[in-house]
């Protein structure tokens, strides 16, 4: 049975006019889809555009170009009433749990506010009962309802943020680096909580992060972003067992392996240079200035998005034999 596509993103672009005729190309032509009930991960270095992509999808930023199709409807073409209903179906968990919570509101007020705005649980007692249930769902209790955000730890504040995102019973949640501001000891607890809630409530996630090891734990499929572009997309097992793009290989080589014998023998791929500016990205392949396997064609032409081994997509000239003189670089690339 074919899986239902809940979200379809087509050639999404988000450019910012920063003045003096300069345009910052934060997201520059990203396409992917997410099936109902799955977790789709997006990873990449800071500044690659992954958070901007998430905020553009949910409508916090207006797209410069492209389409966002949710449940078969083009989000950009929704009228005011339809967009209001759309925001009930799609919610967001933010990176900084303290900055995203109103310090002057109690936990009860923070979680119940979306319900009031959307007219859910008009009766105050029913609304409070719902708040208590949501607190229990995320591992807190009703005694926390009358406290303020500063009275909680970072992990507890993020649980409050998750409860707020669940208040409207959404189908889809964008988790924008939800664990990066938390202690390492707490990160796994929050990821486990998200996985449990997904099973219990049938949620679909877009999980944005720069920690590949954590993304592997939670995601079904993973897209790798670099300087506003997707460079590779496949299942988590395929990505970790057979990374194709040189950038993906470099990211994976930085993840330590707990076995010291294997770790000592591994080759670490060190990328040279700094991340280029999205205001003036390199010509051709945006990764070519740091790529250890760059060829002349990489500066002349933008690589095409191609499918290699069944649902494994990559944008890299190494896998286009017409541009490599007929040579097959796939095994060379994978062995790095």
C-alpha positions as CSV (number, residue, x, y, z in Angstrom):
1,X,0.0,0.0,0.0
2,X,1.4,3.4,-1.0
3,X,2.0,5.8,1.8
4,X,0.0,9.0,1.9
5,X,2.0,12.2,1.3
6,X,1.0,14.8,3.9
7,X,3.5,17.5,3.0
8,X,5.0,18.3,-0.5
9,X,7.6,21.0,-0.8
10,X,8.4,22.1,-4.4
11,X,11.3,24.3,-5.3
12,X,11.0,26.3,-2.2
13,X,13.0,29.5,-2.0
14,X,13.4,32.2,0.7
15,X,15.5,35.2,-0.2
16,X,16.0,38.2,2.0
17,X,16.7,41.7,0.6
18,X,19.3,43.0,3.0
19,X,19.7,46.4,1.2
20,X,22.3,47.9,-1.2
21,X,21.1,45.6,-3.9
22,X,22.2,42.5,-2.0
23,X,20.1,39.3,-1.7
24,X,20.7,36.7,1.0
25,X,19.6,33.3,-0.5
26,X,18.8,31.4,2.7
27,X,16.8,28.7,1.0
28,X,17.4,28.3,-2.8
29,X,15.3,25.7,-4.4
30,X,14.5,22.9,-1.9
31,X,12.1,20.0,-2.8
32,X,11.0,17.0,-0.7
33,X,7.9,15.3,0.6
34,X,6.9,13.8,3.9
35,X,4.6,10.8,4.4
36,X,1.9,10.8,7.0
37,X,3.2,9.3,10.2
38,X,6.9,9.6,9.4
39,X,9.7,11.7,10.8
40,X,11.7,13.6,8.1
41,X,15.0,14.9,9.4
42,X,16.9,17.9,7.9
43,X,20.5,18.3,9.0
44,X,23.4,20.6,8.1
45,X,25.8,23.2,9.6
46,X,24.5,26.4,11.2
47,X,23.6,28.9,8.5
48,X,22.6,26.2,5.9
49,X,19.0,27.4,5.8
50,X,17.3,24.5,7.5
51,X,15.5,26.6,10.2
52,X,14.5,29.2,7.5
53,X,13.0,26.3,5.5
54,X,10.9,25.2,8.4
55,X,9.7,28.7,9.2
56,X,8.8,29.3,5.6
57,X,6.9,26.0,5.4
58,X,4.7,26.9,8.4
59,X,4.2,30.5,7.2
60,X,6.3,32.5,9.6
61,X,8.2,33.7,6.5
62,X,6.6,34.3,3.2
63,X,8.1,32.2,0.4
64,X,10.0,34.0,-2.3
65,X,9.2,31.2,-4.8
66,X,7.9,27.6,-4.8
67,X,5.0,25.7,-3.3
68,X,4.1,24.1,0.0
69,X,1.3,21.6,-0.4
70,X,-0.3,20.3,2.8
71,X,-3.0,17.7,2.7
72,X,-3.4,18.4,-1.0
73,X,-3.8,22.2,-0.6
74,X,-1.4,24.9,-1.6
75,X,-0.6,26.8,1.6
76,X,0.3,30.0,-0.2
77,X,-3.1,30.2,-1.9
78,X,-5.2,29.8,1.2
79,X,-7.6,32.6,2.2
80,X,-7.6,34.0,5.7
81,X,-10.2,31.5,7.1
82,X,-8.4,28.5,5.5
83,X,-5.0,29.7,6.7
84,X,-6.4,29.9,10.3
85,X,-7.5,26.3,10.1
86,X,-4.2,25.3,8.6
87,X,-2.3,26.7,11.6
88,X,-4.3,24.4,13.8
89,X,-3.1,21.4,11.8
90,X,0.6,22.4,11.7
91,X,2.5,23.6,14.8
92,X,6.1,24.3,15.7
93,X,8.4,23.5,18.6
94,X,11.2,26.2,18.8
95,X,14.9,25.9,19.5
96,X,15.1,28.0,22.7
97,X,12.4,26.9,25.1
98,X,12.9,29.9,27.3
99,X,12.7,32.6,24.6
100,X,9.6,31.0,23.1
101,X,7.6,31.1,26.3
102,X,6.0,34.3,27.7
103,X,7.8,34.9,31.0
104,X,4.8,36.8,32.4
105,X,2.3,34.0,31.8
106,X,1.8,30.9,33.8
107,X,2.2,27.5,32.2
108,X,-1.6,27.1,32.2
109,X,-2.0,30.4,30.3
110,X,0.7,29.5,27.8
111,X,-0.8,26.1,26.9
112,X,-4.4,27.3,26.9
113,X,-3.9,30.4,24.8
114,X,-3.9,28.5,21.5
115,X,-7.2,26.9,22.5
116,X,-8.8,30.2,23.3
117,X,-7.7,31.7,20.0
118,X,-9.1,28.8,18.0
119,X,-12.3,28.4,20.1
120,X,-11.5,25.0,21.5
121,X,-12.8,24.0,24.9
122,X,-14.9,27.2,25.5
123,X,-15.6,26.2,29.0
124,X,-12.8,27.3,31.3
125,X,-13.0,24.1,33.4
126,X,-12.8,21.9,30.3
127,X,-9.8,23.9,29.1
128,X,-8.0,23.6,32.4
129,X,-8.7,19.9,32.4
130,X,-7.1,19.7,28.9
131,X,-4.1,21.6,30.1
132,X,-3.6,19.1,32.9
133,X,-3.9,16.2,30.5
134,X,-1.3,17.8,28.2
135,X,1.1,18.3,31.1
136,X,0.8,14.6,32.0
137,X,1.3,13.7,28.3
138,X,4.7,15.4,28.3
139,X,5.9,14.1,31.7
140,X,4.9,16.9,33.9
141,X,1.9,17.2,36.3
142,X,-0.9,19.6,37.1
143,X,1.0,21.1,40.0
144,X,3.2,22.8,37.4
145,X,0.2,24.6,35.8
146,X,0.4,27.7,38.0
147,X,4.1,28.2,37.8
148,X,6.1,30.5,35.5
149,X,8.7,29.5,32.9
150,X,11.7,30.7,35.0
151,X,10.8,28.2,37.7
152,X,11.7,25.2,35.4
153,X,14.8,23.6,34.0
154,X,15.6,23.8,30.2
155,X,14.3,20.3,29.7
156,X,11.0,21.0,31.5
157,X,10.6,24.3,29.6
158,X,10.9,22.4,26.3
159,X,8.3,19.9,27.5
160,X,6.0,22.9,28.1
161,X,6.7,24.0,24.6
162,X,5.8,20.6,23.3
163,X,2.5,20.6,25.3
164,X,1.7,24.0,23.8
165,X,2.3,22.6,20.3
166,X,0.0,19.7,21.0
167,X,-2.8,21.9,22.4
168,X,-4.6,22.2,19.0
169,X,-4.3,18.5,18.3
170,X,-2.2,19.0,15.1
171,X,-1.3,16.5,12.4
172,X,2.1,17.9,11.7
173,X,4.8,19.3,13.9
174,X,8.0,21.1,12.9
175,X,10.6,20.7,15.5
176,X,13.2,23.3,14.9
177,X,16.4,22.1,16.7
178,X,14.3,21.3,19.8
179,X,17.2,19.7,21.7
180,X,20.2,21.9,20.8
181,X,19.7,24.3,23.8
182,X,19.4,21.4,26.2
183,X,22.0,19.5,28.3
184,X,23.2,16.3,26.7
185,X,21.7,14.3,29.5
186,X,18.2,15.7,28.7
187,X,18.4,15.6,24.9
188,X,17.7,11.8,24.8
189,X,14.7,12.2,27.2
190,X,13.1,14.8,24.9
191,X,13.7,12.7,21.8
192,X,12.1,9.7,23.5
193,X,9.2,11.8,24.5
194,X,8.7,13.0,20.9
195,X,8.8,9.4,19.7
196,X,6.3,8.2,22.2
197,X,3.9,11.1,21.4
198,X,4.2,10.3,17.7
199,X,3.1,6.7,18.3
200,X,0.3,7.7,20.7
201,X,-1.2,10.5,18.6
202,X,-0.2,9.6,15.0
203,X,1.9,12.7,14.5
204,X,4.1,13.5,11.6
205,X,7.4,15.4,12.2
206,X,9.8,17.6,10.4
207,X,12.8,17.3,12.7
208,X,15.5,20.0,12.1
209,X,18.9,19.6,13.7
210,X,22.7,19.7,13.2
211,X,23.4,16.6,15.4
212,X,23.4,13.7,12.9
213,X,23.6,11.1,15.6
214,X,20.4,12.3,17.2
215,X,18.7,12.7,13.8
216,X,19.5,9.1,13.1
217,X,17.7,8.0,16.3
218,X,14.4,9.7,15.5
219,X,14.2,10.1,11.7
220,X,12.9,7.7,9.0
221,X,14.4,9.7,6.1
222,X,17.0,12.4,6.2
223,X,17.8,15.3,3.9
224,X,21.2,17.0,4.1
225,X,21.3,20.8,3.5
226,X,24.2,22.9,2.5
227,X,24.1,26.7,1.8
228,X,20.3,26.7,1.0
229,X,20.3,23.5,-1.1
230,X,19.5,19.9,-0.4
231,X,22.6,17.8,-1.5
232,X,21.4,14.3,-0.4
233,X,18.2,12.6,0.7
234,X,17.5,9.0,1.6
235,X,16.5,6.7,4.4
236,X,18.5,7.0,7.7
237,X,20.1,3.5,7.2
238,X,21.1,4.2,3.7
239,X,22.5,7.6,4.6
240,X,24.7,6.3,7.4
241,X,25.7,3.0,5.6
242,X,26.3,4.5,2.2
243,X,26.7,8.3,2.2
244,X,27.2,9.6,-1.4
245,X,27.7,13.3,-1.2
246,X,31.2,14.4,0.0
247,X,29.6,16.9,2.4
248,X,27.5,14.1,4.0
249,X,30.6,11.9,4.3
250,X,32.5,14.7,6.0
251,X,29.6,15.3,8.5
252,X,29.4,11.5,9.3
253,X,33.2,11.2,9.7
254,X,32.9,13.8,12.6
255,X,30.6,11.5,14.6
256,X,32.7,9.6,17.2
257,X,32.3,5.8,17.4
258,X,32.2,4.3,20.9
259,X,34.6,1.5,19.9
260,X,38.1,2.9,20.4
261,X,39.7,0.3,18.0
262,X,37.4,1.4,15.1
263,X,37.6,5.0,16.0
264,X,41.5,5.0,15.9
265,X,41.4,3.5,12.4
266,X,38.8,5.9,10.9
267,X,39.8,8.7,8.6
268,X,38.3,12.0,9.6
269,X,37.4,14.2,6.6
270,X,38.4,17.8,7.4
271,X,36.6,20.4,5.2
272,X,38.9,23.3,4.2
273,X,37.8,26.9,4.3
274,X,34.8,28.6,5.8
275,X,31.1,28.3,4.9
276,X,30.6,30.7,1.9
277,X,28.2,33.6,2.3
278,X,24.6,32.9,1.1
279,X,24.7,36.5,-0.3
280,X,27.4,35.5,-2.8
281,X,27.4,31.7,-3.1
282,X,29.9,29.9,-5.3
283,X,29.0,29.3,-9.0
284,X,28.1,25.8,-10.1
285,X,28.0,23.5,-7.1
286,X,27.8,25.5,-3.9
287,X,30.0,23.0,-2.0
288,X,32.8,23.0,-4.5
289,X,35.0,25.5,-2.6
290,X,35.3,23.1,0.3
291,X,34.9,19.8,-1.5
292,X,38.0,17.4,-1.5
293,X,36.9,15.9,-4.8
294,X,35.9,19.0,-6.8
295,X,36.4,18.9,-10.5
296,X,36.4,21.6,-13.2
297,X,32.8,21.0,-14.1
298,X,31.8,21.8,-10.5
299,X,32.5,25.5,-10.9
300,X,30.7,25.7,-14.3
301,X,27.5,23.8,-13.8
302,X,25.0,23.3,-11.0
303,X,24.6,19.5,-10.3
304,X,21.3,18.0,-11.1
305,X,19.1,16.3,-8.5
306,X,19.3,12.6,-9.4
307,X,18.1,9.3,-8.0
308,X,20.8,6.6,-7.7
309,X,19.9,3.4,-5.8
310,X,16.2,3.6,-5.4
311,X,15.0,6.5,-3.2
312,X,18.6,7.7,-2.7
313,X,18.8,11.2,-4.2
314,X,22.0,13.2,-4.5
315,X,23.1,16.5,-6.2
316,X,26.7,15.8,-7.2
317,X,28.7,15.7,-10.5
318,X,30.7,12.7,-9.2
319,X,27.7,10.5,-10.1
320,X,27.2,11.9,-13.6
321,X,29.4,9.8,-15.9
322,X,28.9,12.2,-18.8
323,X,30.7,14.9,-16.8
324,X,33.4,12.6,-15.3
325,X,34.6,11.2,-18.7
326,X,32.7,7.9,-18.1
327,X,34.5,7.2,-14.8
328,X,32.5,5.8,-11.9
329,X,33.4,7.7,-8.7
330,X,30.6,6.1,-6.5
331,X,32.8,3.6,-4.8
332,X,35.7,6.1,-4.4
333,X,33.3,8.5,-2.7
334,X,31.6,6.0,-0.5
335,X,35.0,4.6,0.8
336,X,36.1,8.0,2.1
